[in-house]
Amino acid sequence: MTAQNKVELLAPAGNLEKMKIALNYGADAVYGGTSTFSLRIRSGKEFDMESYAEGIEYAHARGKKVYSTVNSFPFNSQMKLYENHIAKIAELKPDALIVSSPGVVKIAHKIAPDIPIHLSTQANVMNAMDAEVYYDLGVKRIIVAREISLKDCEAIKTHIPDLELEIFVHGSMCFAYSGRCLISSLQTGRVPNRGSCANDCRFPYEIYAHNPESGTTFRLDEEEGIGTYIMNAKDMNMASHVDEILKSGVVDSLKIEGRTKSPYYAGVVTKAYRHAIDDFYASDFDEKRYQKELGTTQNRGFTDAYLLSRPFDRNDTESNAFSIQYGTHQVAGLVSEDGLTWKCKDKTCVGDSVEIVLPVDATVELVDNDIGTIAEIAGSYVITFKKLTTKEGKELECVHSGNVNEILLPAALPGYTILRREIAEALEKKGLTEVSTPMKLESKGV
């Protein structure tokens, strides 16, 4: 298979910084948008038209693509606003518009006939019959429902060979899977399908039984103070199955969820899947390498969901004991775009050593000077700080998370390099310990 028809790796772009990180860590394309009519209002607010245009220009200069999310469901009163927004986005020349409904497909084609249309997973396409309807409307790519099987993808591709198929392979899973949920709307008035989900399914719930004849209500026994995370879906993780997916030859794009996730998540997860894809084509696929890196990120436990297993074959897609857990590592810092300084994300002091996580295909110079050392230890690159000196020349003993000072590096590093340490060390520096796997802490009294 040639480089031209390799599967695409599509990563989330929650803001301009995360867009640049995803692209530098191996994404072929990114998706995101402004808050207007996007299903990620919070992340969309970090993009305005000016910064979004800058992101598209940045991607195109590197031969990468940007898909613009316009995937909420409009009310009648919003149709003119929707049309105006699509027209403004079209002026920025994204590589596709991601939309959710047949009506918006028609509007988008009318306003921006030269921009391809990708159909959101919100449309819940699971079969060739529905896929054909959207294909006939002019949709170039369908982001299939999360409930779909690989065999069903094969059936759609056989029926419509020219239709591109995109699947989710990693990230948070909605309790309703393809996202058509009303829990948040009912409890808080925040409408999931309008982009303002409050993630109510992630909360702990106490369970009660009620007898309508006697009027008696009692709480079912639970561990005191814990509750039960009865609707908390685990995170999707298909890295171990990338080889099987690519062997099928029917998937055009592998998509990572996570526009509201951290820059660390955007970089590390994208890089892991970049290596998985490239290793497959190089006949060097090794799932342990990718899972080790994915395990460094915060998660709700992992599941490979339903692409290769039917729902009735599984009983492990919900994380019932905790809302979210630490990964194996904590971000210590993020290197600036020019590679000369870094900003603290976790308490770091003189004498500390942190691991270097490089963008894809980047290299690092080994040095030993008055600021610190950069050395290779057990297959990883590590910085040890002899000094913590700000860009303005002020020396500090420690730098804390949230400190806005730019700290000098012993040597220039590739832009957006990530600095990290193991979670046990990170917690120790805060006077905390990790209690088992869940994100549950007890103070050590310091």
DARAVEN-V448135 format. One record per residue. N is the residue number from 1. D_CENTER is the distance of its C-alpha to the mean C-alpha in whole Angstrom. Layout:
BEGIN
n:N d_center:D_CENTER
n:N d_center:D_CENTER
END
This chain:
BEGIN
n:1 d_center:28
n:2 d_center:27
n:3 d_center:25
n:4 d_center:25
n:5 d_center:24
n:6 d_center:21
n:7 d_center:18
n:8 d_center:16
n:9 d_center:12
n:10 d_center:10
n:11 d_center:7
n:12 d_center:5
n:13 d_center:8
n:14 d_center:9
n:15 d_center:12
n:16 d_center:14
n:17 d_center:14
n:18 d_center:10
n:19 d_center:11
n:20 d_center:14
n:21 d_center:12
n:22 d_center:10
n:23 d_center:13
n:24 d_center:15
n:25 d_center:13
n:26 d_center:14
n:27 d_center:12
n:28 d_center:15
n:29 d_center:13
n:30 d_center:11
n:31 d_center:10
n:32 d_center:11
n:33 d_center:14
n:34 d_center:17
n:35 d_center:17
n:36 d_center:20
n:37 d_center:19
n:38 d_center:16
n:39 d_center:14
n:40 d_center:12
n:41 d_center:15
n:42 d_center:14
n:43 d_center:12
n:44 d_center:14
n:45 d_center:17
n:46 d_center:16
n:47 d_center:16
n:48 d_center:20
n:49 d_center:22
n:50 d_center:23
n:51 d_center:20
n:52 d_center:18
n:53 d_center:21
n:54 d_center:21
n:55 d_center:17
n:56 d_center:19
n:57 d_center:22
n:58 d_center:20
n:59 d_center:18
n:60 d_center:21
n:61 d_center:23
n:62 d_center:21
n:63 d_center:21
n:64 d_center:18
n:65 d_center:17
n:66 d_center:15
n:67 d_center:15
n:68 d_center:16
n:69 d_center:15
n:70 d_center:18
n:71 d_center:17
n:72 d_center:19
n:73 d_center:22
n:74 d_center:25
n:75 d_center:28
n:76 d_center:32
n:77 d_center:32
n:78 d_center:29
n:79 d_center:30
n:80 d_center:31
n:81 d_center:28
n:82 d_center:26
n:83 d_center:28
n:84 d_center:29
n:85 d_center:25
n:86 d_center:24
n:87 d_center:27
n:88 d_center:26
n:89 d_center:23
n:90 d_center:25
n:91 d_center:27
n:92 d_center:24
n:93 d_center:24
n:94 d_center:20
n:95 d_center:20
n:96 d_center:19
n:97 d_center:19
n:98 d_center:17
n:99 d_center:19
n:100 d_center:20
n:101 d_center:23
n:102 d_center:27
n:103 d_center:28
n:104 d_center:25
n:105 d_center:25
n:106 d_center:29
n:107 d_center:29
n:108 d_center:26
n:109 d_center:29
n:110 d_center:31
n:111 d_center:30
n:112 d_center:28
n:113 d_center:30
n:114 d_center:28
n:115 d_center:25
n:116 d_center:23
n:117 d_center:22
n:118 d_center:19
n:119 d_center:19
n:120 d_center:16
n:121 d_center:15
n:122 d_center:17
n:123 d_center:20
n:124 d_center:20
n:125 d_center:22
n:126 d_center:23
n:127 d_center:26
n:128 d_center:28
n:129 d_center:30
n:130 d_center:27
n:131 d_center:26
n:132 d_center:29
n:133 d_center:30
n:134 d_center:27
n:135 d_center:28
n:136 d_center:31
n:137 d_center:30
n:138 d_center:28
n:139 d_center:25
n:140 d_center:23
n:141 d_center:20
n:142 d_center:19
n:143 d_center:16
n:144 d_center:17
n:145 d_center:17
n:146 d_center:15
n:147 d_center:19
n:148 d_center:20
n:149 d_center:22
n:150 d_center:22
n:151 d_center:25
n:152 d_center:25
n:153 d_center:23
n:154 d_center:26
n:155 d_center:28
n:156 d_center:26
n:157 d_center:26
n:158 d_center:30
n:159 d_center:31
n:160 d_center:29
n:161 d_center:29
n:162 d_center:28
n:163 d_center:25
n:164 d_center:21
n:165 d_center:19
n:166 d_center:15
n:167 d_center:14
n:168 d_center:10
n:169 d_center:10
n:170 d_center:7
n:171 d_center:6
n:172 d_center:8
n:173 d_center:11
n:174 d_center:13
n:175 d_center:17
n:176 d_center:18
n:177 d_center:16
n:178 d_center:16
n:179 d_center:16
n:180 d_center:19
n:181 d_center:20
n:182 d_center:23
n:183 d_center:23
n:184 d_center:21
n:185 d_center:24
n:186 d_center:26
n:187 d_center:26
n:188 d_center:25
n:189 d_center:25
n:190 d_center:22
n:191 d_center:21
n:192 d_center:18
n:193 d_center:19
n:194 d_center:19
n:195 d_center:16
n:196 d_center:17
n:197 d_center:16
n:198 d_center:17
n:199 d_center:16
n:200 d_center:19
n:201 d_center:19
n:202 d_center:17
n:203 d_center:21
n:204 d_center:23
n:205 d_center:26
n:206 d_center:30
n:207 d_center:32
n:208 d_center:35
n:209 d_center:38
n:210 d_center:40
n:211 d_center:44
n:212 d_center:45
n:213 d_center:48
n:214 d_center:49
n:215 d_center:46
n:216 d_center:45
n:217 d_center:41
n:218 d_center:40
n:219 d_center:37
n:220 d_center:36
n:221 d_center:36
n:222 d_center:33
n:223 d_center:32
n:224 d_center:33
n:225 d_center:31
n:226 d_center:28
n:227 d_center:28
n:228 d_center:26
n:229 d_center:22
n:230 d_center:23
n:231 d_center:20
n:232 d_center:17
n:233 d_center:15
n:234 d_center:14
n:235 d_center:10
n:236 d_center:11
n:237 d_center:11
n:238 d_center:13
n:239 d_center:14
n:240 d_center:17
n:241 d_center:18
n:242 d_center:17
n:243 d_center:21
n:244 d_center:22
n:245 d_center:20
n:246 d_center:21
n:247 d_center:24
n:248 d_center:24
n:249 d_center:24
n:250 d_center:23
n:251 d_center:19
n:252 d_center:19
n:253 d_center:15
n:254 d_center:12
n:255 d_center:9
n:256 d_center:5
n:257 d_center:4
n:258 d_center:2
n:259 d_center:5
n:260 d_center:7
n:261 d_center:6
n:262 d_center:8
n:263 d_center:9
n:264 d_center:10
n:265 d_center:6
n:266 d_center:6
n:267 d_center:9
n:268 d_center:10
n:269 d_center:7
n:270 d_center:8
n:271 d_center:12
n:272 d_center:12
n:273 d_center:12
n:274 d_center:14
n:275 d_center:16
n:276 d_center:16
n:277 d_center:17
n:278 d_center:20
n:279 d_center:21
n:280 d_center:22
n:281 d_center:24
n:282 d_center:26
n:283 d_center:27
n:284 d_center:25
n:285 d_center:22
n:286 d_center:22
n:287 d_center:19
n:288 d_center:20
n:289 d_center:19
n:290 d_center:15
n:291 d_center:15
n:292 d_center:17
n:293 d_center:14
n:294 d_center:11
n:295 d_center:14
n:296 d_center:14
n:297 d_center:11
n:298 d_center:11
n:299 d_center:11
n:300 d_center:13
n:301 d_center:15
n:302 d_center:14
n:303 d_center:15
n:304 d_center:16
n:305 d_center:16
n:306 d_center:19
n:307 d_center:19
n:308 d_center:21
n:309 d_center:23
n:310 d_center:24
n:311 d_center:23
n:312 d_center:27
n:313 d_center:27
n:314 d_center:24
n:315 d_center:24
n:316 d_center:21
n:317 d_center:18
n:318 d_center:19
n:319 d_center:19
n:320 d_center:22
n:321 d_center:23
n:322 d_center:20
n:323 d_center:17
n:324 d_center:15
n:325 d_center:16
n:326 d_center:16
n:327 d_center:15
n:328 d_center:17
n:329 d_center:17
n:330 d_center:17
n:331 d_center:16
n:332 d_center:19
n:333 d_center:19
n:334 d_center:18
n:335 d_center:20
n:336 d_center:21
n:337 d_center:21
n:338 d_center:24
n:339 d_center:24
n:340 d_center:27
n:341 d_center:26
n:342 d_center:23
n:343 d_center:22
n:344 d_center:22
n:345 d_center:19
n:346 d_center:21
n:347 d_center:25
n:348 d_center:26
n:349 d_center:30
n:350 d_center:33
n:351 d_center:33
n:352 d_center:29
n:353 d_center:28
n:354 d_center:24
n:355 d_center:22
n:356 d_center:21
n:357 d_center:18
n:358 d_center:18
n:359 d_center:16
n:360 d_center:17
n:361 d_center:21
n:362 d_center:22
n:363 d_center:25
n:364 d_center:26
n:365 d_center:30
n:366 d_center:32
n:367 d_center:34
n:368 d_center:36
n:369 d_center:37
n:370 d_center:38
n:371 d_center:34
n:372 d_center:33
n:373 d_center:32
n:374 d_center:30
n:375 d_center:30
n:376 d_center:29
n:377 d_center:29
n:378 d_center:29
n:379 d_center:27
n:380 d_center:24
n:381 d_center:25
n:382 d_center:26
n:383 d_center:27
n:384 d_center:30
n:385 d_center:31
n:386 d_center:35
n:387 d_center:34
n:388 d_center:32
n:389 d_center:33
n:390 d_center:32
n:391 d_center:32
n:392 d_center:35
n:393 d_center:37
n:394 d_center:36
n:395 d_center:36
n:396 d_center:34
n:397 d_center:34
n:398 d_center:31
n:399 d_center:28
n:400 d_center:26
n:401 d_center:22
n:402 d_center:22
n:403 d_center:25
n:404 d_center:25
n:405 d_center:27
n:406 d_center:26
n:407 d_center:28
n:408 d_center:29
n:409 d_center:28
n:410 d_center:31
n:411 d_center:30
n:412 d_center:28
n:413 d_center:24
n:414 d_center:22
n:415 d_center:20
n:416 d_center:17
n:417 d_center:18
n:418 d_center:16
n:419 d_center:19
n:420 d_center:18
n:421 d_center:21
n:422 d_center:21
n:423 d_center:20
n:424 d_center:24
n:425 d_center:25
n:426 d_center:23
n:427 d_center:24
n:428 d_center:28
n:429 d_center:28
n:430 d_center:27
n:431 d_center:30
n:432 d_center:28
n:433 d_center:27
n:434 d_center:24
n:435 d_center:26
n:436 d_center:25
n:437 d_center:21
n:438 d_center:20
n:439 d_center:19
n:440 d_center:23
n:441 d_center:25
n:442 d_center:29
n:443 d_center:31
n:444 d_center:33
n:445 d_center:35
n:446 d_center:35
END
